[in-house]
Amino acid sequence: MRYKAFRVRNFKGISDTTVEFGGILGASVFPFVGLNESGKTTVLQAIHTFSPDAATSELLSGEKDVGVPFKERVPRHLISTFTGRVSVTATIEANETDLKAIRAKLSGDGLKVEDIPSVLEIERRQDFKSGDFEGSYFTLLTAIKVKTGRQQKFRTPTKDERVMIRDAIYDRTPDIAFFPTFVFDFPSKIYLTDRGGRVNSFYRSVFQDVLDSEGSKYRIENDIVRRIRGEDKRLPWAAFLPVWFSHDDKPKIDHIMDRAGVALTKSVFGRWNKIFGEDTKGKELTVEYSTDEGEVIDENGNAVKTEEHDIFVKFQVKDGTRRFDVKDRSLGFRWFFAFMLFTQFRTARATNKPVLFLFDEPASNLHASAQQRLIESFPEIAIGDHALAYTTHSHYMIEPAWLEQTFIVTNRADAPDDSVIDNVSLDDGSLDINAETYRSFVNRNPNKTSYFQPILDRLQVVPDKFNIDRSSIILEGKSDYYILRYAAKLLEVDDLSFLPGLGAGTLGALVALSTGWNLKYLFVLDSDKAGRRERDKYVRDFALPETSITTLGDYLEHVTVIEDLLDDTARSKIKAELGLDKMPSKAQIKRFFQEKLATNEIDPLGAGFKRNSEKLIQSMKSRLDHV
């Protein structure tokens, strides 16, 4: 099974928004982009509450299967008065294997079902009255008819039968694991007893995942903690130590830790080699453990010593005879190690259910190259029915190939853009968080670039490095550069160097350099009034030879600006590609070519565009040869 969509209503700052995961080809990776405090984390938290896995749920609430505590879900500005429902509705797509298993489960319980649709809806909701929590409900919204025993006709199920059907479906839905930023602060000790807070409890469950992956069915409580806390070892700390070090239970735990180390090395370093292409050169991961004097927290919050002692583990890197605690390694290594630990072993759990991984601002404090390498690893995680969603405001965490499945998160469409003090005074009631696909958002809001600036930054195709000795064509602006670079790729012309300017009137320095050093540059401006005026100025004021500066109309009479290369067929193709309801604007045309160059997807756009492009490029190439 996989999730197609989530509709979220009245959750914190979200009034009503739908996140569509359906209809995506390729890697099931979904970026959420937005400004700081835009509500990206809130969107992930809401999704998590539908089917939170136990370990990450405890991080947020201290309870399994809850996620964000109920009382923290209500709209913030109505915390004491809210009357209504907080709900997350999941649209789930089941394949034939899923449907067959669901029918078999229900049949074994004596319930025959009519055809189960492949798309199903289940809602989780909490009801509130005057700010007070009243109840939580988990409901199958899809209508399915049933019959039992010798009944001949299918009928509407009873309340209990609907619960049976719901549970049979839900048992196969993916778990949702949410990883807040703070969980990557690797602990120095991971207690395997119930000592420590929520983060320790989370890492204890991760260590159980490591043991599960090894295939030996070891359990922390039965195979490790029991051996530390046996009746014969419930002694004062000073008396416990000599007993423990001479006891035959110690080598048994040694053996478990050795096997866990082998599993870690194989999975983490093995995957590391595959994703990053780095040879770990014989390095190993080991699990070291030790004991601490038993300690519990009494009802007054004070630490009290006990004779039930604690055991903790630490992960180390072994390099020859040297050993290093993972906790003491570089920030980048710790982050990647934790990421591998969470993902590789989580998918190996005994339940074998798929997982939707949610990462909040992953690698935000790592340098650019580390961020780029991280997103290279995401498709390796989101394979099969697994999926991954993450929030970011870093352009290094944007992959152009995933733009169709990228979401823009906003929370204050009516907020002033420039006034800091006005933003401070906005009340929570105005912070309506919405998640919208990148394509839809930019088509509706082409001028609200601050919301998707990281994407624009990532789409900046880097021009050829400036080389004073290389023949180059200097273009008026970025649109000229993107379209002509695209045309050159389409025509497989790789011996032309294009460099973009910032407008017809901004090329003075390059013109002066060209004339002063007698460089082989061809300047190409628009054929409009401004372009012709600047051409004449450069010839007059800089003594630039007329053969070295031209306008687009010198090559193609009907072309005044670069967009004139596009005939109706090409514009219609761009319109369809961008999902527009009218012909694309100049800015939308520029964005189309940016995206295509960034993803290296070159479409002919019809015979007319190809013919115009070929004539223009060949003419410019010939002109450059005579500069």
ChimeraX attribute file (.defattr): number of C-alpha atoms within 10 A of each C-alpha:
attribute: neighborCount
match mode: 1-to-1
recipient: residues
	/A:1	23
	/A:2	22
	/A:3	22
	/A:4	19
	/A:5	18
	/A:6	23
	/A:7	17
	/A:8	25
	/A:9	21
	/A:10	22
	/A:11	24
	/A:12	24
	/A:13	24
	/A:14	24
	/A:15	16
	/A:16	16
	/A:17	19
	/A:18	17
	/A:19	18
	/A:20	18
	/A:21	21
	/A:22	15
	/A:23	8
	/A:24	14
	/A:25	9
	/A:26	10
	/A:27	19
	/A:28	22
	/A:29	24
	/A:30	22
	/A:31	26
	/A:32	26
	/A:33	32
	/A:34	25
	/A:35	19
	/A:36	12
	/A:37	11
	/A:38	22
	/A:39	26
	/A:40	28
	/A:41	21
	/A:42	19
	/A:43	25
	/A:44	23
	/A:45	24
	/A:46	23
	/A:47	24
	/A:48	26
	/A:49	24
	/A:50	24
	/A:51	21
	/A:52	23
	/A:53	21
	/A:54	19
	/A:55	24
	/A:56	28
	/A:57	26
	/A:58	21
	/A:59	23
	/A:60	19
	/A:61	16
	/A:62	18
	/A:63	16
	/A:64	15
	/A:65	18
	/A:66	20
	/A:67	28
	/A:68	21
	/A:69	14
	/A:70	19
	/A:71	13
	/A:72	12
	/A:73	21
	/A:74	29
	/A:75	24
	/A:76	18
	/A:77	15
	/A:78	14
	/A:79	16
	/A:80	13
	/A:81	14
	/A:82	20
	/A:83	17
	/A:84	16
	/A:85	20
	/A:86	24
	/A:87	24
	/A:88	26
	/A:89	22
	/A:90	24
	/A:91	21
	/A:92	22
	/A:93	18
	/A:94	21
	/A:95	12
	/A:96	10
	/A:97	9
	/A:98	17
	/A:99	19
	/A:100	12
	/A:101	14
	/A:102	23
	/A:103	20
	/A:104	16
	/A:105	17
	/A:106	19
	/A:107	13
	/A:108	10
	/A:109	11
	/A:110	12
	/A:111	18
	/A:112	19
	/A:113	20
	/A:114	13
	/A:115	11
	/A:116	16
	/A:117	13
	/A:118	13
	/A:119	15
	/A:120	20
	/A:121	19
	/A:122	20
	/A:123	18
	/A:124	19
	/A:125	23
	/A:126	19
	/A:127	19
	/A:128	20
	/A:129	14
	/A:130	13
	/A:131	17
	/A:132	15
	/A:133	17
	/A:134	12
	/A:135	12
	/A:136	14
	/A:137	10
	/A:138	17
	/A:139	15
	/A:140	20
	/A:141	15
	/A:142	15
	/A:143	12
	/A:144	18
	/A:145	18
	/A:146	20
	/A:147	18
	/A:148	16
	/A:149	8
	/A:150	6
	/A:151	10
	/A:152	8
	/A:153	10
	/A:154	14
	/A:155	14
	/A:156	12
	/A:157	19
	/A:158	11
	/A:159	8
	/A:160	9
	/A:161	16
	/A:162	20
	/A:163	15
	/A:164	17
	/A:165	20
	/A:166	20
	/A:167	17
	/A:168	19
	/A:169	23
	/A:170	17
	/A:171	12
	/A:172	19
	/A:173	22
	/A:174	23
	/A:175	22
	/A:176	26
	/A:177	28
	/A:178	27
	/A:179	25
	/A:180	18
	/A:181	14
	/A:182	10
	/A:183	17
	/A:184	19
	/A:185	13
	/A:186	19
	/A:187	15
	/A:188	15
	/A:189	17
	/A:190	22
	/A:191	23
	/A:192	23
	/A:193	22
	/A:194	16
	/A:195	17
	/A:196	16
	/A:197	12
	/A:198	20
	/A:199	20
	/A:200	22
	/A:201	22
	/A:202	19
	/A:203	23
	/A:204	22
	/A:205	18
	/A:206	20
	/A:207	22
	/A:208	21
	/A:209	22
	/A:210	25
	/A:211	25
	/A:212	20
	/A:213	22
	/A:214	18
	/A:215	11
	/A:216	10
	/A:217	12
	/A:218	16
	/A:219	15
	/A:220	17
	/A:221	14
	/A:222	9
	/A:223	15
	/A:224	21
	/A:225	20
	/A:226	14
	/A:227	19
	/A:228	24
	/A:229	18
	/A:230	12
	/A:231	10
	/A:232	12
	/A:233	19
	/A:234	16
	/A:235	17
	/A:236	15
	/A:237	17
	/A:238	9
	/A:239	12
	/A:240	18
	/A:241	16
	/A:242	10
	/A:243	13
	/A:244	16
	/A:245	11
	/A:246	10
	/A:247	15
	/A:248	11
	/A:249	16
	/A:250	14
	/A:251	12
	/A:252	14
	/A:253	17
	/A:254	15
	/A:255	11
	/A:256	18
	/A:257	19
	/A:258	16
	/A:259	18
	/A:260	23
	/A:261	23
	/A:262	15
	/A:263	22
	/A:264	26
	/A:265	20
	/A:266	14
	/A:267	18
	/A:268	22
	/A:269	21
	/A:270	15
	/A:271	16
	/A:272	19
	/A:273	13
	/A:274	13
	/A:275	16
	/A:276	12
	/A:277	9
	/A:278	11
	/A:279	12
	/A:280	13
	/A:281	8
	/A:282	10
	/A:283	15
	/A:284	19
	/A:285	24
	/A:286	24
	/A:287	19
	/A:288	15
	/A:289	17
	/A:290	11
	/A:291	14
	/A:292	13
	/A:293	16
	/A:294	20
	/A:295	18
	/A:296	16
	/A:297	12
	/A:298	10
	/A:299	7
	/A:300	6
	/A:301	8
	/A:302	10
	/A:303	12
	/A:304	10
	/A:305	15
	/A:306	15
	/A:307	16
	/A:308	22
	/A:309	22
	/A:310	20
	/A:311	21
	/A:312	18
	/A:313	18
	/A:314	17
	/A:315	21
	/A:316	20
	/A:317	18
	/A:318	15
	/A:319	14
	/A:320	10
	/A:321	5
	/A:322	9
	/A:323	15
	/A:324	14
	/A:325	17
	/A:326	22
	/A:327	17
	/A:328	12
	/A:329	13
	/A:330	9
	/A:331	18
	/A:332	15
	/A:333	14
	/A:334	18
	/A:335	23
	/A:336	18
	/A:337	17
	/A:338	20
	/A:339	18
	/A:340	20
	/A:341	19
	/A:342	21
	/A:343	19
	/A:344	20
	/A:345	22
	/A:346	23
	/A:347	17
	/A:348	18
	/A:349	17
	/A:350	12
	/A:351	10
	/A:352	12
	/A:353	18
	/A:354	23
	/A:355	24
	/A:356	28
	/A:357	24
	/A:358	24
	/A:359	21
	/A:360	21
	/A:361	20
	/A:362	22
	/A:363	24
	/A:364	17
	/A:365	13
	/A:366	13
	/A:367	12
	/A:368	15
	/A:369	10
	/A:370	19
	/A:371	20
	/A:372	17
	/A:373	15
	/A:374	19
	/A:375	17
	/A:376	14
	/A:377	16
	/A:378	20
	/A:379	16
	/A:380	16
	/A:381	20
	/A:382	22
	/A:383	15
	/A:384	13
	/A:385	15
	/A:386	24
	/A:387	24
	/A:388	21
	/A:389	21
	/A:390	23
	/A:391	26
	/A:392	23
	/A:393	21
	/A:394	21
	/A:395	19
	/A:396	21
	/A:397	28
	/A:398	24
	/A:399	19
	/A:400	19
	/A:401	16
	/A:402	17
	/A:403	17
	/A:404	17
	/A:405	23
	/A:406	26
	/A:407	25
	/A:408	24
	/A:409	26
	/A:410	23
	/A:411	21
	/A:412	19
	/A:413	13
	/A:414	9
	/A:415	13
	/A:416	12
	/A:417	12
	/A:418	8
	/A:419	9
	/A:420	9
	/A:421	9
	/A:422	11
	/A:423	13
	/A:424	8
	/A:425	8
	/A:426	13
	/A:427	10
	/A:428	15
	/A:429	13
	/A:430	14
	/A:431	23
	/A:432	21
	/A:433	22
	/A:434	24
	/A:435	25
	/A:436	20
	/A:437	20
	/A:438	22
	/A:439	18
	/A:440	16
	/A:441	18
	/A:442	19
	/A:443	15
	/A:444	11
	/A:445	10
	/A:446	14
	/A:447	10
	/A:448	13
	/A:449	12
	/A:450	12
	/A:451	22
	/A:452	22
	/A:453	17
	/A:454	20
	/A:455	26
	/A:456	18
	/A:457	13
	/A:458	19
	/A:459	21
	/A:460	15
	/A:461	18
	/A:462	9
	/A:463	14
	/A:464	12
	/A:465	10
	/A:466	11
	/A:467	9
	/A:468	13
	/A:469	10
	/A:470	13
	/A:471	18
	/A:472	22
	/A:473	22
	/A:474	22
	/A:475	24
	/A:476	25
	/A:477	19
	/A:478	19
	/A:479	23
	/A:480	23
	/A:481	24
	/A:482	26
	/A:483	22
	/A:484	20
	/A:485	23
	/A:486	22
	/A:487	24
	/A:488	21
	/A:489	16
	/A:490	17
	/A:491	16
	/A:492	9
	/A:493	13
	/A:494	9
	/A:495	10
	/A:496	17
	/A:497	18
	/A:498	22
	/A:499	21
	/A:500	18
	/A:501	20
	/A:502	12
	/A:503	16
	/A:504	20
	/A:505	16
	/A:506	13
	/A:507	18
	/A:508	15
	/A:509	9
	/A:510	15
	/A:511	24
	/A:512	17
	/A:513	14
	/A:514	19
	/A:515	16
	/A:516	12
	/A:517	11
	/A:518	11
	/A:519	19
	/A:520	19
	/A:521	24
	/A:522	26
	/A:523	27
	/A:524	23
	/A:525	29
	/A:526	25
	/A:527	21
	/A:528	14
	/A:529	10
	/A:530	13
	/A:531	22
	/A:532	15
	/A:533	13
	/A:534	20
	/A:535	24
	/A:536	15
	/A:537	15
	/A:538	19
	/A:539	16
	/A:540	12
	/A:541	11
	/A:542	17
	/A:543	13
	/A:544	21
	/A:545	12
	/A:546	15
	/A:547	13
	/A:548	22
	/A:549	23
	/A:550	21
	/A:551	21
	/A:552	21
	/A:553	18
	/A:554	17
	/A:555	17
	/A:556	16
	/A:557	9
	/A:558	12
	/A:559	20
	/A:560	19
	/A:561	18
	/A:562	21
	/A:563	16
	/A:564	14
	/A:565	23
	/A:566	21
	/A:567	15
	/A:568	15
	/A:569	14
	/A:570	18
	/A:571	21
	/A:572	18
	/A:573	17
	/A:574	20
	/A:575	19
	/A:576	13
	/A:577	11
	/A:578	19
	/A:579	13
	/A:580	16
	/A:581	9
	/A:582	10
	/A:583	15
	/A:584	20
	/A:585	13
	/A:586	12
	/A:587	11
	/A:588	18
	/A:589	20
	/A:590	18
	/A:591	20
	/A:592	19
	/A:593	25
	/A:594	25
	/A:595	21
	/A:596	18
	/A:597	20
	/A:598	17
	/A:599	15
	/A:600	14
	/A:601	13
	/A:602	14
	/A:603	14
	/A:604	15
	/A:605	18
	/A:606	16
	/A:607	12
	/A:608	16
	/A:609	19
	/A:610	20
	/A:611	13
	/A:612	18
	/A:613	22
	/A:614	17
	/A:615	13
	/A:616	21
	/A:617	18
	/A:618	14
	/A:619	14
	/A:620	20
	/A:621	16
	/A:622	11
	/A:623	16
	/A:624	20
	/A:625	11
	/A:626	10
	/A:627	16
